[in-house]
Amino acid sequence: MTINKYQGKTKEEAVEKAKQELGAGVVVLNVKEIKPKGMFKVFKDTIYEVTAAVEEKERFVNPLLQPEKVKSVHDSINMAADEEIPIPSPKKERQEERDAAGQEVRPMRATRKESASMGLEQRLENLSNILEKQLSVEESRGEEKHEPQTVSKEGLPFIKMLYRTLLENDVNEKYVNQIIDEAEKVLHNGSSVDQILSNVYQKLILKFDQPDTINLSGKKPRVIFFIGPTGVGKTTTLAKIASRYKVDRERRVAFLTADTYRIAATEQLRVYANILDAPMSIIYSAEEMNDAIEHLGEYDLIFVDTAGFSHRNDEQCADMKRLIEGLSEEYEKEVYLVLSATTKYKDLLEIADIYKEIADYKLIFTKLDETITYGNILNIKLYSGAKLSYMATGQNVPDDIEVFNTQKIVKQLLGGR
């Protein structure tokens, strides 16, 4: 993994510098606002420092760490029953994973010592300093070689605690094993607790990847479809995002609704349209959709609300697919699958598969305020391969939504707040 720091007058400028040097696949690990200091600070501007990373295609293998001499840290973890950590299961095929989800036995919640919990939260809060320290060490190390050592005494218990914490946060056992195994491969001998935490944190950030939001480049109007099961908050989420683009970014937005099953949903969207002074039309087919869009050529974004339905309803799935595929080729589109963070894992797997047959999508998770575990967000991101975009944390329009905050979610998955 290559990790560097970049500075700019804005976060966006710093990220752009990172992309220019490391490539488009760069992932932001940390963002820090640096305020000016000293006598003349009032004349200086605040700058932003971004710590960015990119996964190298080939892993560096330390020749000192011979397989026959050095045993994997993970292999040495005691998996006895009194540790309350499930024994890792072998890799399963896609369908087997869905079947197993319905039979999962959640690990018992272990009561952690108060001091250990407080220590972990403090370390998570100080991850920025950990990353900076790691960069300094790597820069000063150069070509210096070290004699093989053993993992620090506190390292093994700490890895076990991280393993258990991820499971308790509903991260699927398969992905927990991957994360710990990948982290172990690049840990230096004698790694401290802070180094272990930093490495697992970085691996999780890379797993989530950069959020992918609405693209405003290209031809306009850009057509944005919101799809998903009943009751996940599609209409409210659509209104929140539209409000941000209308008010904060001064874009011209319009609404179409294909949700003709629920009168309440149509009226709800009409209220939002009136507040934003945006046109709204009801459509019943792809032909009507294209006709409506033709009259909205001067608008930047057209948000299309769709009906929520059971993913097991084949007829409605087919109708949805016809609507999205029926969009005229002269228009560019994006499709967002809206999911609730409170939905059961097995149901999420099935929903992800069914909607993949309808269209390629990005992910929006809602109702993060109604759950204390966020593991399913990572599970579905890795299972579907889709990009994460936004996350919603309440019903207030337009406040309770933000671009997916990877740093916040990763810290919570690791036991922070």
Secondary structure, DSSP 8 states (H G I E B T S, - for coil): -EEEEEEESSHHHHHHHHHHHH-TT-EEEEEEEE---STTGGGS--EEEEEEEE--SS----TTS-TTT---TGGGS---GGGT---------HHHHHHHHTT----------HHHHHHHHHHHHTHHHHHHHHHHHHHHHTT---------TTHHHHHHHHHHHHHHTT--HHHHHHHHHHHHHH--TT--HHHHHHHHHHHHHHHH---------SSSSEEEEEE--TTS-HHHHHHHHHHIIIIIS---EEEEE---S-HHHHHHHHHHHHHTT--EEE-SSHHHHHHHHHTTTT-SEEEEE-----TT-HHHHHHHHHHHHTS-TTSEEEEEEEEETTS-HHHHHHHHHHHHHH---EEEEE-GGG-S--HHHHHHHHHH---EEEEE-SS-TTTSEEE--HHHHHHHHTT--
